[in-house]
Amino acid sequence: MKATRIGQHWMLRLARGEPLIDALSRFVQTEAIPCGFFWGIGMLDNAELGLYDCAEKQFHKRTFQGPLEIAAMQGKIERGERGPQVHVHAVVSDRNMTPSGGHLVGGTVGALCEVFMTVPER
């Protein structure tokens, strides 16, 4: 991952093969970013999306194989029990342009993934 800071913003460029959620989580922990919001675009080789069913009180997950276009991705950085953590939602589309969306549980970066992050001033 390459990261550039401009004021209260970060521009991140993740490389092919990086685990997206793990890479973002490590970044916010290493930089000690307490909170913030982010948006992203790019490609994934695979993605695991989830949906929490309130009535069933159960989390349903589904894995998608790529190539997948990240049509939309947004998330927040929040305080967790073990420090800062990311909460990510995404819509991905396959070669047939069929969209699927939900909580992004995991995924492997395809060609690239770029994330724009807004964080508090230090």
C-alpha positions as CSV (number, residue, x, y, z in Angstrom):
1,M,0.0,0.0,0.0
2,K,1.1,3.5,-0.8
3,A,-0.2,6.3,1.3
4,T,-0.1,10.1,0.9
5,R,-1.4,12.5,3.5
6,I,-2.7,16.0,2.5
7,G,-3.9,17.9,5.6
8,Q,-6.8,15.9,7.1
9,H,-7.0,13.5,4.1
10,W,-5.2,10.3,3.1
11,M,-5.0,8.9,-0.4
12,L,-4.3,5.2,-0.3
13,R,-3.4,3.0,-3.2
14,L,-3.6,-0.7,-2.5
15,A,-1.8,-3.2,-4.8
16,R,-3.0,-6.4,-6.4
17,G,-3.2,-9.3,-3.9
18,E,-3.5,-7.2,-0.8
19,P,-6.3,-8.2,1.6
20,L,-8.5,-5.1,1.5
21,I,-10.0,-5.1,5.0
22,D,-6.8,-6.3,6.7
23,A,-4.7,-3.6,4.9
24,L,-7.1,-0.8,5.9
25,S,-7.3,-2.1,9.5
26,R,-3.5,-2.2,9.8
27,F,-3.2,1.3,8.3
28,V,-5.6,2.9,10.7
29,Q,-4.0,1.2,13.6
30,T,-0.4,2.0,12.6
31,E,-1.4,5.7,12.0
32,A,-3.5,5.7,15.2
33,I,-6.5,7.2,13.3
34,P,-9.3,7.4,15.9
35,C,-12.2,8.1,13.6
36,G,-13.0,9.1,10.0
37,F,-14.8,8.2,6.8
38,F,-13.6,6.8,3.5
39,W,-14.6,6.0,0.0
40,G,-13.0,3.8,-2.6
41,I,-13.0,2.5,-6.2
42,G,-11.1,-0.3,-7.9
43,M,-11.1,-4.0,-8.6
44,L,-11.3,-7.1,-6.4
45,D,-10.3,-10.7,-7.3
46,N,-12.9,-11.9,-4.8
47,A,-15.2,-10.5,-2.1
48,E,-17.2,-11.7,0.8
49,L,-20.3,-9.7,1.5
50,G,-22.6,-10.0,4.4
51,L,-26.0,-8.9,5.7
52,Y,-27.2,-8.9,9.3
53,D,-30.8,-10.2,9.6
54,C,-32.3,-8.4,12.6
55,A,-35.3,-10.8,12.9
56,E,-33.1,-13.9,12.8
57,K,-30.3,-12.2,14.8
58,Q,-27.9,-13.8,12.3
59,F,-25.2,-12.6,9.9
60,H,-25.5,-14.1,6.4
61,K,-22.4,-14.1,4.2
62,R,-21.8,-14.9,0.5
63,T,-18.5,-15.1,-1.4
64,F,-18.1,-13.8,-5.0
65,Q,-15.3,-14.6,-7.4
66,G,-13.9,-12.0,-9.7
67,P,-13.0,-10.1,-11.5
68,L,-15.2,-7.7,-9.6
69,E,-15.6,-3.9,-10.1
70,I,-16.0,-1.9,-6.9
71,A,-19.0,0.2,-8.1
72,A,-19.2,1.9,-4.7
73,M,-17.4,1.5,-1.4
74,Q,-17.7,3.6,1.8
75,G,-16.9,3.1,5.4
76,K,-16.0,4.5,8.7
77,I,-13.2,4.3,11.2
78,E,-14.4,3.7,14.7
79,R,-13.1,2.8,18.1
80,G,-13.1,-0.9,18.8
81,E,-12.1,-3.0,21.8
82,R,-8.6,-3.4,20.3
83,G,-8.2,0.2,18.9
84,P,-9.3,1.7,15.7
85,Q,-11.2,-0.6,13.2
86,V,-12.9,-0.2,9.9
87,H,-16.5,-0.8,9.0
88,V,-17.0,-1.1,5.3
89,H,-20.0,-1.4,2.9
90,A,-19.6,-2.0,-0.8
91,V,-21.4,-2.7,-4.1
92,V,-19.4,-4.9,-6.5
93,S,-20.4,-5.9,-10.0
94,D,-19.3,-9.0,-12.0
95,R,-18.6,-9.4,-15.8
96,N,-22.3,-9.4,-16.5
97,M,-22.6,-6.1,-14.6
98,T,-24.7,-7.7,-12.0
99,P,-24.4,-5.8,-8.7
100,S,-24.2,-7.2,-5.2
101,G,-23.9,-5.2,-2.1
102,G,-23.6,-5.3,1.7
103,H,-21.1,-5.3,4.5
104,L,-17.7,-6.0,3.0
105,V,-16.4,-8.8,5.2
106,G,-13.2,-9.4,3.1
107,G,-11.8,-9.3,-0.4
108,T,-8.5,-9.4,-2.3
109,V,-7.5,-6.4,-4.3
110,G,-7.5,-7.0,-8.1
111,A,-5.7,-4.6,-10.4
112,L,-5.8,-1.9,-7.8
113,C,-7.9,-0.2,-5.2
114,E,-7.8,3.5,-4.3
115,V,-9.3,4.8,-1.1
116,F,-9.8,8.5,-0.1
117,M,-10.0,8.9,3.7
118,T,-11.0,12.0,5.7
119,V,-9.7,12.0,9.3
120,P,-9.6,14.6,12.2
121,E,-6.9,17.2,12.2
122,R,-4.0,16.3,14.5
